[in-house]
Amino acid sequence: MMRTLLLLSAIVLLTACGQTSAPAPQAAATNATTATTTASPSKPAATSTQSSAWDRNLLALLPQIDACIAKQPDAREITYAGERDGGVLVRLSSPQNNFDCNVRAGSAQVSRRNESLNIDGENAAIFIRGPGENPGGECYQAPEVHDASGALVGWMVDPEGC
């Protein structure tokens, strides 16, 4: 009886965590503006079809992200990018500072981050723009992000850290 109860408990726990013997559904076909990631052994891959965060449009926003980084080259960590107030707002960070960057008509204006501005979805995904080394550090290998041609454009890091 105890063994049966233990077995049933294990099955319920595995099912509750999504661990079933059924095969995982295939991701829907994506278009050329969809970023793809390569999983590391210790972290699951994040794909744009799974994401409800700002990064689902990452590749389409790359020109605006790059315009901001051109103005602030040491700020390569992106915590948000999206349309806002008739332009694109990019929130980026360097090791020392946090910035807001507004891009309108291809022109980027960078300022210190407005900490009173709360943006829904910020930090739900964190993108590190390449080139560079994988930012996962000793904890894990951050999933790589590739553009439609397969070129490495950066990495998605775990917002929760190690």
C-alpha positions as a printed NumPy array, in Angstrom:
array([[  0.   ,   0.   ,   0.   ],
       [  2.778,   2.443,   0.93 ],
       [  4.635,   1.632,  -2.292],
       [  1.494,   2.272,  -4.379],
       [  0.894,   5.584,  -2.613],
       [  4.491,   6.626,  -3.19 ],
       [  4.272,   5.704,  -6.882],
       [  1.021,   7.622,  -7.342],
       [  2.514,  10.662,  -5.589],
       [  5.527,  10.6  ,  -7.91 ],
       [  3.284,  10.406, -10.993],
       [  1.176,  13.344,  -9.806],
       [  4.276,  15.441,  -9.094],
       [  5.851,  14.672, -12.456],
       [  2.625,  15.454, -14.287],
       [  2.221,  18.719, -12.376],
       [  5.711,  19.764, -13.444],
       [  5.045,  18.977, -17.088],
       [  7.104,  15.797, -17.052],
       [  4.931,  13.434, -19.044],
       [  5.804,  10.694, -21.442],
       [  3.914,  12.471, -24.245],
       [  6.176,  14.074, -26.839],
       [  6.555,  17.84 , -26.639],
       [  4.606,  19.814, -29.225],
       [  6.626,  21.129, -32.128],
       [  7.208,  24.868, -32.255],
       [  5.273,  26.717, -34.891],
       [  7.11 ,  27.792, -38.008],
       [  8.689,  31.199, -37.575],
       [  9.45 ,  33.97 , -40.001],
       [ 12.819,  35.47 , -40.845],
       [ 12.635,  38.085, -38.076],
       [ 12.435,  35.52 , -35.311],
       [ 15.484,  34.984, -33.146],
       [ 16.541,  31.433, -32.546],
       [ 18.44 ,  30.236, -29.539],
       [ 20.721,  27.316, -28.941],
       [ 20.266,  25.646, -25.583],
       [ 23.043,  24.772, -23.241],
       [ 22.933,  21.446, -21.433],
       [ 22.042,  23.002, -18.08 ],
       [ 19.445,  25.585, -19.197],
       [ 16.415,  25.115, -21.453],
       [ 16.269,  27.029, -24.725],
       [ 14.041,  30.038, -24.864],
       [ 12.345,  30.58 , -28.179],
       [ 10.252,  33.438, -29.356],
       [  7.247,  31.125, -29.596],
       [  7.52 ,  30.477, -25.851],
       [  8.15 ,  34.068, -24.87 ],
       [  5.545,  36.609, -23.958],
       [  8.274,  39.138, -23.15 ],
       [  9.611,  41.992, -25.24 ],
       [ 12.24 ,  39.717, -26.82 ],
       [  9.734,  38.055, -29.149],
       [ 10.532,  40.935, -31.573],
       [ 14.244,  41.001, -30.809],
       [ 15.618,  40.733, -34.336],
       [ 13.211,  43.344, -35.696],
       [ 14.404,  45.696, -32.915],
       [ 18.114,  45.   , -33.471],
       [ 18.704,  48.145, -35.609],
       [ 17.345,  50.349, -32.804],
       [ 19.284,  48.406, -30.161],
       [ 22.453,  48.82 , -32.207],
       [ 21.812,  52.573, -32.645],
       [ 21.654,  52.885, -28.857],
       [ 24.785,  50.821, -28.303],
       [ 26.602,  53.008, -30.843],
       [ 25.93 ,  55.965, -28.518],
       [ 26.811,  54.018, -25.339],
       [ 29.227,  51.224, -26.414],
       [ 29.828,  49.733, -22.965],
       [ 26.071,  49.268, -22.379],
       [ 25.372,  45.907, -24.027],
       [ 22.8  ,  44.449, -21.616],
       [ 19.264,  45.042, -22.891],
       [ 16.419,  44.659, -20.386],
       [ 13.68 ,  46.032, -22.634],
       [ 13.133,  47.2  , -26.195],
       [  9.777,  48.089, -27.663],
       [  7.591,  50.678, -29.307],
       [  6.673,  53.567, -27.055],
       [  5.442,  57.113, -27.674],
       [  5.949,  57.015, -31.445],
       [  9.457,  55.576, -31.324],
       [ 11.372,  52.711, -29.796],
       [ 12.528,  52.732, -26.194],
       [ 15.567,  50.61 , -25.369],
       [ 16.619,  50.123, -21.762],
       [ 20.263,  49.179, -21.557],
       [ 22.894,  48.809, -18.886],
       [ 26.637,  48.994, -18.586],
       [ 28.577,  47.683, -15.6  ],
       [ 28.399,  51.176, -14.048],
       [ 25.122,  52.759, -15.259],
       [ 21.603,  52.208, -16.57 ],
       [ 20.277,  54.117, -19.578],
       [ 17.106,  54.853, -21.508],
       [ 17.522,  55.256, -25.224],
       [ 14.787,  56.661, -27.45 ],
       [ 15.073,  55.999, -31.168],
       [ 12.984,  58.015, -33.621],
       [ 13.559,  58.148, -37.371],
       [ 16.853,  56.298, -36.948],
       [ 18.256,  58.804, -34.447],
       [ 19.129,  57.562, -30.964],
       [ 19.063,  59.763, -27.864],
       [ 20.568,  58.274, -24.695],
       [ 19.906,  59.545, -21.17 ],
       [ 20.274,  58.231, -17.641],
       [ 17.521,  55.749, -16.831],
       [ 14.301,  57.268, -15.581],
       [ 13.83 ,  55.034, -12.544],
       [ 10.273,  56.313, -12.019],
       [  9.239,  54.843, -15.38 ],
       [  7.909,  51.31 , -14.86 ],
       [  7.603,  49.241, -18.018],
       [  5.536,  46.075, -18.124],
       [  7.777,  43.203, -19.237],
       [ 11.085,  44.854, -18.43 ],
       [ 13.61 ,  42.302, -17.142],
       [ 11.366,  39.42 , -18.239],
       [ 14.109,  38.752, -20.766],
       [ 17.694,  40.   , -20.798],
       [ 19.676,  40.129, -24.037],
       [ 23.435,  40.636, -24.176],
       [ 24.498,  42.002, -27.563],
       [ 27.509,  40.347, -29.138],
       [ 30.322,  40.202, -29.923],
       [ 31.935,  38.88 , -26.818],
       [ 32.147,  35.804, -24.679],
       [ 29.179,  33.814, -23.481],
       [ 27.948,  35.732, -20.411],
       [ 26.739,  32.66 , -18.502],
       [ 29.963,  32.577, -16.535],
       [ 30.669,  29.623, -14.294],
       [ 26.966,  28.895, -13.721],
       [ 25.836,  27.933, -17.212],
       [ 26.223,  28.628, -20.902],
       [ 23.72 ,  31.331, -21.895],
       [ 21.652,  30.368, -24.959],
       [ 22.995,  31.933, -28.141],
       [ 20.766,  34.122, -30.306],
       [ 21.195,  33.824, -34.066],
       [ 19.704,  35.904, -36.838],
       [ 17.92 ,  34.452, -39.88 ],
       [ 21.235,  33.846, -41.65 ],
       [ 22.616,  31.95 , -38.656],
       [ 25.022,  34.665, -37.47 ],
       [ 25.493,  34.978, -33.701],
       [ 24.024,  38.296, -32.511],
       [ 24.153,  37.763, -28.742],
       [ 22.873,  35.739, -25.808],
       [ 19.798,  35.523, -23.61 ],
       [ 20.724,  35.418, -19.951],
       [ 18.612,  34.112, -17.14 ],
       [ 16.88 ,  37.055, -15.415],
       [ 17.034,  35.079, -12.16 ],
       [ 20.812,  34.684, -12.393],
       [ 22.562,  31.475, -11.403]])
